[in-house]
Amino acid sequence: MKKSVASQIEELQRELNNAEEAYRQADDDWRAVDVEYVRLKRLREELDVHKRDLAHEIEWRIREIAALEEELTHERNIA
């Protein structure tokens, strides 16, 4: 049984509408993911800076402790 041209057009129009809606949803999802990607990238950069600052602070404290321990050893040797 062959469909009429009008029913074929109606069916294709429904499929077109569904495809356009799916495209809009995919585009919205893509934009949301892109926004989240940018946010996470910024957060990663901030964490990298924070880690770098903490590494410098750790190194500085290790050097300070070593210097104080050396001073303490020197004081004991003098006493």
C-alpha positions, 0 to 999 in steps of 0.5 A: 500500500503506497502512502499518499504524497501528503502523508509522506510530507507529513511524516518527513516534516515530523522527522525533520522537526525531531531531528532539528530538536535533537540538534538543538539539544545536542548544541545546548549540551555541547555549550554546557560541556564547553562552559564546564571545560573552560571552568575546569581548565581555569580551576586546573590552572589555579591549582597548578599555581597553588601547588607551585606556591606550596612547593616553594614554601616547602622548599623554603621551610626545609632550607630554614630547618636545615639552617637552624639545625646547623646553627643548633649543632654549631651551638652545641659544639661551642658549648 
